[in-house]
């Protein structure tokens, strides 16, 4: 259920959660599990077929992202090779950055696939309404959802999702009702690649941004088993994205 706060902004009368989710028969989970990079799922629409043709499918709008062109190309190739993915149509115009997509390289595409492989209807059936693009990396999906029932019912509803979809679901975070969508800080963090976020979060936790500094870039690089040059590259790109007005 939703209401307005008197200023036109929408507020959810429920609980917001971040879910870490895996489910079977998903082309995006399979492709990101085999390659680097990730996928953002934006929108889905029906693709009706004539009765004489194959069963109905759906089309989705997605963004592939990664640190390099090679990573994104390998990811798209893995999607094309999947038995669960249909026709992939890549958009000529690059506008992933306008969607706050992570990564240094982004490529948007349409993909046709079987709606029976979707977990979204199962989540909706049990009261979980997604409020942001789904992020898929490393063979897992991150869902930002609002639960419209009572907070005490969340565990039972998640168990029902797992049973119905054969899924694995972990609650990464939970908060009381508030404005739908991500906070500005969360939105900025979402523009980082997985590596950039790991480097930035480690630097912050190690006291790199304290005064005086409690860790040097050499120490951070040693902690993460990378060269100092590589660490600085990831850290500077993360800082640039986080500070970009």
N, C-alpha and C positions, 0 to 999 in steps of 0.2 A: 504494500500500500504506500502511496506517496501523498504528500501535501506540499503547499507552498509556504515560504517563510514571510510572505507579505511584500517581498521585493522581486518576486517572480522566479526565484531560485527554487529548485525542487529538492525536497528533503524526503528521505526514506524513513518510514516508521518501521524499522526492522534492524537487522544486524548486518554489518558489512564484514565480509570475509575474503581472505586471499587463500585460494586452494591450490595445492600442488597435486596434479592429477595425472594418472596414466590409465589408458583404456585400450583394449585390443582393437585390431583391424583399422588402425588410423595411419594414413599415408604420411602425415606430418610428423607423428611420433616416430615412425620407422625411419623416415629420411633424416630427421635431425639427430636421431640416435646413431646413425652411420657416418655423419659428416659434421663439420663445424658449421657455425652460423645458426640462424633460427628463422622462424616464421611468425608473423603477426596475422591473425585472422580478423578481418574487419566486418564483412557483411556476407550474407547468404541469400540467394533467391532461387525460386523454382525454375526448372528447365523442362517444360512439358514436352512429351513425346507423343507421336501417333500410336494408336493401339498396336499397330503392326511392327513398331520399332521396339528397341530395348526398353526395359522398365524405366520409369521416371528417375531422373537424376537431379541434383542441385548444382548450382554454380556458386563459387565463392570468390570474393576479392581478398587477396593476400599480399603481404609484403615479405620478401625474402631479404634477410640482412646478414652482414658478416663484416669481418675486419678487412678482407681483401676481395678483389674480383674473383680470384681463384676459389675462395671459400663459397661464395654465392653461386658461382657456376657449378661447382660440384654438388651443392645442395639442390639446385634446379634439375640437374641431371638425375640425381637420386629420386626426385619426385616424378620425373618423366618415366623412369624405369619401374616405378611401383605398380604392382598389379591392381592396387586400389585407387589409383589416380587415372582420370580420363584425360581429355584434351586440355593442355596447358597453353594459354594464350598470354604472352607477355606484353605488357603495356609499353608503348614506345616512349611516352612522356614519363620522366622520373619525378614523382612528387611525394615520395615516401617521407622526406624530411618534414614536409608540412604536416604529416601525421605523427610527428615525434617518434619516428622509427629509430630503433637502436642501430648501432653499427656505423662504419665509415662508408660502406657500400650498401645501397638499397635498390631492389628491383621489384616492381609491382606486377602482379599477374592474376588472371582469372583461371580457375581450375574447376573442372567438372568431376563430380564424384558421387558415390552412392549415399543417399541420406541415411540409410541404415547403419552407416559407420559413424554417425554423429552421436556425441554424448549430450549435446545441448538440450534436446527434448527431454531426456531423462532428468537432467538437473532442473529444468523448468517444472516438470511434473511433480517434483518433490520440494518445490518452493524456492529454488535458487535462481535468481534473475541476474544475468551477467551485465556488468555496467561499464566494461572497457574491452578493447580488443584482447583476444586470447593470445598469449605469448607462448610459443613452443620452442624449447631448446633442450638439447641433450636427451631427447626421447621423453620429455615430460611437458605437461601443459600447465601454465599458470593462469588461473581464472580469478578475476575480480568480480565478486557476486554480492548481492544483497539477499538475505533470507527474510522472507515476508511473514514467517510464522513467529511463534514464541521462541525465545533463545533456548529454553529448555528442550525444545524439539529438534534442535540442530543435529545432535548426535544420532538420533534415530533416523532422521531424514538422510544423513550422509551414509549410514549403514544401508539404507534402502537403495541409494544410488549405486553403491558398490555392488550390491547383490544383483540389481537389475541390469547393470552395464558391464559386469565383470571387471570393475574398475578398482584402482587403488587411489585413495584420496587422503591427503594429509592437510590439516588446517595450519597454514603458515602464520596467519594473523587474524585477529577478530577485534572489532570495535563496535561501539554502540551506534545507534542511528545518527545520521548527519547528512551532509550534502552528498548526493550521489556523485560518483566519479573519484578520481585520484586527487590528492593534495598537490599543490605546486611542487613541493620537494619530491614526492613520489613520481610525478610526471617527469621531472628532470632526471632522476635516477634511472627511469625507464629508457632514456635516450642512450644510456651507456651500453656497450657490449658487455657480455659476461666477464671477459678478461678485464676490461676497464673498471667495471664495478668491483671486482675482487681486489684489484690493485688499490683503488681509491679507498674502499672500506678498510683494507688492512693498514694503509697509511694513516687513516683517521684513528683507528683503534690503537695503533702503535705510538701515537702521540706526535706524528710528523707535523701536524698543524698546530701543535701547542707552542707556547713561547716561554722559555727557550725550547727548541725542538728536542723531543725525547728519542728520536730515531733518525738516522741519516738515510739517504737514498741507497747507499751501499748496503746498509743493514736490511733495508726493505727488500732489495734485490736478492740478497742472500736468503732471506726468509722465504721468498717465493721461487727460489731456484731459477732465476733469470739473470741476464746481464743487466748492469746498471743502465745501459743505453736503452734496452728494451723496456725496463721498468719506467724510465723517464718518459718514453714515448707514450706508453699507455696512460701514465699519470697526467701528462700535459693535455692529452686529448680529452680525458675525463674532466679535468678542471675547466677546459675551454667550453665544453658542453654545459657544465653545471653553472658556469658564470655568464654564459651567453644570455643577454637580456631578451 
